[in-house]
Amino acid sequence: MGTYKGIQGYSIQSLSSDPPGAQSVGQLWYNSASNVWKVGTEIAAGAWASAANYPQPIQEFPGSAGTSTAALAWAGLNTDTPAYLKFSTEYNGTSWSPTVNMNRADGAYTQGLGTQTAALSGGYYRSSSPTGVKTDSEEYNGVAWSTTNPTINALGKRTGCGTLTAALEAGGDDIGPAAPVGTSESYDGTSWADVASLGTARSMAASHNGVLTASFCIGGGTPTIVGLVEEFNGSTWTETTAINTPRKTLQGFGTTALALVFAGEGPPAGLGITESWNGSTWTEVADLATARFSGGSTTGTTNTGGLCIGGSTGPTSLTAATEEWSAPFYDIKTVTTS
C-alpha cells in the first residue's frame, strides 16, 4: 500500500494548532492537540466593493493610514485651486469627515503610516513657490497635527510601514531628473536615523503596514518598472518572491506573512490587478472595479480588509472612487472516513 508521502512527494505535518486560514488552503495536517486529521479550503474568494467616495478626486499618493473602518487620508493633488492639499479627512467605515488641516505647506508624494489616531506623514513634494522635496514630518493624534523632527533625506515617492513610534521609509526620488535611490531611514517616535539601503534603488513602490523589523518594498521604478520584492528584517534587505505583474505607483496593505497589492502602472497606466501574498507566493485575485494608479490605501496589519483611495485613471484623469477589499472566507475541516 502506498504512503501519502510516496504519492504526493512530501510528509504530512503534525501541528499543535491549525494554521491561519489563508495558509491552510490545500494543506492536509494532523492536529496533535485534538488528535484528528484536518484540511483547509477556501469557500469564497476575496472581492472589491464600492465604498463612499473620497471628498474630491485625488492623486499623487495622498498620505493614508488606518483600517477600512477607521481610516485617515491627507494631502495629495486635485484639479482645483490650490492643486496640492494639506487637508485631512477621517473615514468611519461609512462616510468621510474633514478634520483639522496639516501645518505644513501644500504637498503630495508623502508617505503615510500608522493608525487613524496615531499617524505619521514624513516628507513631501511642494508644488508652490519654493518648489521641491521637503523633509517636514508631522504626527496626527486623532485631534490635531503637530510638527515633529524632519526626515534626513529630502525625497518623495517613498515606500514605508510601521507605527508612529517604530516606522520605516525606503527608496524614493527628488521628483526631478535624478535617478531613484535606495536610501532607507527609521523613526522611533522622536527622530529619524539612517538604516541599510535597498538592494535595488527605486521609487513609487508599494507600502504596507508591516513592522519595522519585518517589512516589504514591492515593485516600483528603477526607473525601469519592476516586480522585485525585498524584505527588511530590521538590519538588512533581502530579495524574495517577486509579484506576478511588474508595476510602479501601486498600493498595498498587510504584513510579510499576509499582504495584498493592487493598482499601479504597468504598462498600461491604470491597472486594476490585485495580488495576494500568503507568506510564500503571490496569487492574482479579484481586480479593482476602477483601474488606477498613484492613489492611497489603508495600512491595516492583514490582507483581509482595507481601502483603495482615489488615484489616477489616466494621464490627466483623477478619481474619487474608494473601494473596500473583503477577505476570502476559509474553512478548516476535520477529515473523516466511512
N, C-alpha and C positions, 0 to 999 in steps of 0.2 A: 504494500500500500504506500503510495507516495505521500510525502510530507508537504505541508504548506510552503515551507522554505524551498523545497525542491521544485515545486510548481511555479511559485511566484518569484523566487530568487532572493528572498530576504526573510529574516526571522520576525516573528510577531513579538512586539514589546509587551512586557509586564509592567503596568503603571499603577501607582498607588492612588491616583486620581485621574479623572478624564481630562484630556487636553481641551483648550479653547475650541469653540465650535468651528471657526474658520480653519484651524489646523487639523481638525479631526476628519474632514470630508475625505471619503475614500479609504480611510485607515481602519484597520482591524487591530484591536489590542485586548489584553487580558487585564481587567481591573482587579488587582490583588486585594483591595480593601473589601469589595463586595463579592469576590470570587465568581465573577461572571465574565463572559466574552462580550465585547461591545464593538459597534461600528458607527462611524459618523457619516451623515448625509446632509445635503443641502436641500431644503424643502421649498424655498422661494428665493429667487435672485434679488440682489440689491437693485435699486432704481432711483432715478431723479424725479422730483415732483416740484411744481411751481410753488414758490413762497412769495411773500409780499415783496413787491418791487422796492429797490433802493430808492431813496427820496429823489434822486436825479440820475441820469446816465453818468457813468463814471468809468475811468480807465487809468492806466499808468500806475498800477499797483497801489491802490488805496491801502493804507495800513489796516490791519484787521486782526481780531483776536476773539477768543471765547468759543462757545459751542452753538449749536443750532437753536437752542432755547435761551441763550444768554450771550449774545454777540456784541461786539463793538467794532465800528469801522470809522476811518478818518482819512483826511487829506485826499490826494488823487487829482484827477483832471476831469473837468467837464467842458462843455462848449459855451457856457455862459461867461459873464464877466463878474468877478475875476475868474480866469480859467482854472488856475490852480487853487486848491482849497485848504483851509485849516479847520473846517468844521468837523465835528464828530457826532455820531449817532449810535444809539443802542437798539438792539433787537431782542424782543422778549419771546420769540417763537411764533408770534402772530403779526406784529407790526413794528415799524421803525419809529423812534422818537429822538428828536435832537437833544443833545446835551451841550455842555459848555464848549466853546471853541478852544483850540490849542493856542499856546502862547506865541509860537514861532511864526515866521512869515509863511506865506502860501507855498505849498510844495507838493511833490509827488515822488514816486520811486522810493518810498520809505519802506522800512522793514518793521512789521508789527509782530508781536508775540505776547503770550500771557493769557489772561482771562479778562472778562468784562469789567471786573473791579480791581484788577492789578495788571495793567497793560504797559508795554514799553514800545516807544517809537524811536528808532535810532537812525540818524542820518536821513537826508532827503535831497531832492533836486529842487532848486528855487528858480522859478521862471521869470519873476520880475526883477528889476534892477536892484542890487547887482545879481546877475545870474550866476549859476554854478552849483556845485555839490557842496552841501553843508554838513557839519559834524554835530549839529544840535540834536540832543536827545531829550525826550520828555516822558514822564510817567503819568498814568491815569489811575486814580484810586477809587473810581466809581462815582466821584463827585466833581473833581476838578483835575486839570492838567497842571503839572509843575515841572520846571526845568531841572534837569539833572546834568551830571558831567557829560561832556561831549565824547563822541566816538574818537578813536585815534586817527582813523583813516577817513578822508572825505570821499565817500563812494556811494553810489546809488545802485539800484537793481540787484540787491544782495539777497541771499537766502539766509534763513535764521530759524531758531527754535528755542524752546526752553521757557523759563519763568522770569518774573520780574527780578528775582534775586540770583538766578543762575541761567544766563542767556548766552546764545552764540550767534554771531553773524559771520558769513563767509562769502568770498567771491565778490563780484560786482565790477563796476567801472565808473569812470568820472563823467559819463554821459557825453563825452567828447570823442576825439579821434583815437585816443589811446586804447590799447588792447585790454580785454578783461584781465582781472588779476585773481590770484588765489588767496589773497590776504584774509586771515580769519582773526577774530577777536572775541573775547568773552566779557560778560558783565556780571558783577557779583552783587548788584543792588546799589553799589556806590560808584564804582569806577570801571573803566574798560582796560583790558590787557591783551596784548598780542599773544596768540597761540599758533599752533602749527598751521601752515598754509595747505590749501587743497593740493592734491597731486596734479590736477589739471585745472588751470586757471579758467574761470568762466563767469558769466553774469546771466541774469534772468533765469536762474534755476528755480526749482520748486522748493517751497518751505513746508515744513510740517512741525508739529509741536515738539514731539520727542523730549529728550532731556539733554543737558549739556554733555553728559558722558556717553550718550547713545543717540546719535542723530545722523540724518541723511542729507546729502546735497544731490538733487535729482535733475538730470538733464541740463539744459541751458545752452548758451552760445559761447564758442571759444575763439573767434566768432562763428566758426562752423557749428551748425546745430548738432547736438549730441544727445544720446540716450544714456550716457555714462552716469552711474550712481556711485558715490563714495560715502563711506560710513566713518563717523568720528567717534572714538572711544574715550574722549577726554584728553588724549595725548597726541594721537596721530590719525590721519585719514587713510583709509584702505579702500581700494576699488572692490565693488561687489556686483551682483547681478544687475545688468542694465535693463531699463524699461524697454518695451517692445517697439514703441513708436518714438524715435528721437524728436525732441521739440524744446523750444525755449518759451519764455513768458507763460509758463504753466503754473498751476496751483496745486495744493495738496494739504492733507492733514493726516494725523496718525502718529505712529511710532516706528522704530526699526523692526518691531515684531508684526504690526498690523498697520498698513498705510494705504492711502488712496491718492492717486494723482490724476489730474484731469485738465482739459482745455489746452491752450498753447498754440504756437506757430510751428508748422511742420517743415516744408510747405505742405498744404496751403496755410495762409494766415487764417486763424479761426478754426480751431478743432474742437469737436465735442467728445473726443476719445477719452475714456476713463479706464484706468488700470488699478487693480487691487493687489496688494502685497501681503502674503501670508507668512512671511518670515523666511521664505526660501525662493519663491517665484513670483513674477508679475503675471497677472492674468487680465485680459481685456474683458470688461464688464459693460453695463449699460451706458450708452452715450448721454451727454447733456442734451436737453431739448434745444438749447440755443448754443451753437458753436461759438467760441470766443477765445480771447487771449488778454493778458495784462489786467486781469480782474483781481479781486480779493477772495479770501477764504477764511473760514474759521480755523482754529488751531487746537481743536479737541485732541485728546490723547488716545484716540482709537480710529479705526476706519469704518466704524459702524454708523456714523451720522455726522453731518456737517453741512456747511453752506458754500456755494459758489456765488460770489457777489459781483455784479456788473461786469465790465470789461469791454473790449473792442470786438466788434463782429466783422470788421473790415478796416482798410487803411484809414478811412475817415468816418466810420460809423461806430457809435457808442451805444451801450445798452444799460438799462436799469434793472434788467431781469435778474432775479435771485432764485436759485434752485436749491432744494434741500435733498441730500442723499439719505436714503433709508437703508439700513443694513440688510444684508441677506439674512434669511432665517435658517437656522441649522437644527438638526435633531440628532441626538445620540441614542441609539437603540441597543437594547440587550439582545444578543444573538441567542435564539432558541432553536432547538431541533425537535423533530417529532418522528 
